[in-house]
Amino acid sequence: MVVVSEVALSPPSTSPPSLRGPCPRTPPSYPDLYGKYRLQKQIQILNREIGFLE
């Protein structure tokens, strides 16, 4: 008994199949050195609280 796979029968594709699955979430291109993002969020929270007190 001879088994022939579908891959052997299909014509070759122009682009290779994608081997990577979907990435859950890509990290930023550079690390947040000094916590700049975190500090910006803290400033936004403080500005919001100042607005409530005015």
C-alpha positions in Angstrom: 0.0 0.0 0.0 1.4 3.4 -1.1 0.4 6.5 0.8 1.0 9.8 -0.9 0.6 13.0 1.1 -1.3 16.0 -0.2 1.9 18.1 0.1 3.6 16.1 -2.6 0.6 16.4 -4.9 0.0 20.2 -4.6 2.0 22.5 -6.8 4.8 24.4 -5.1 3.7 27.7 -3.6 5.4 31.0 -4.4 5.9 31.9 -0.7 6.9 29.5 2.0 4.3 28.8 4.6 4.4 30.8 7.8 5.9 28.7 10.6 5.3 31.2 13.4 1.9 31.3 15.2 0.3 34.5 16.3 2.3 36.3 19.0 0.4 37.1 22.2 1.9 40.6 22.6 5.1 41.9 21.3 7.4 43.6 23.9 8.4 47.3 23.2 11.3 47.7 20.9 13.3 49.1 23.7 13.1 48.5 27.5 11.6 51.2 29.8 14.9 52.2 31.3 14.3 54.5 34.4 10.5 53.6 34.5 9.6 56.6 32.3 6.2 55.1 31.3 5.4 54.4 35.0 6.3 57.9 36.0 4.2 59.4 33.3 1.2 57.4 34.5 1.8 58.6 38.1 1.9 62.2 36.9 -1.4 61.7 35.0 -3.0 60.4 38.2 -1.6 63.3 40.3 -2.8 65.8 37.7 -6.3 64.2 37.8 -6.4 64.4 41.6 -5.3 68.1 41.5 -8.1 68.7 39.1 -10.6 67.1 41.5 -9.3 69.3 44.4 -9.5 72.6 42.5 
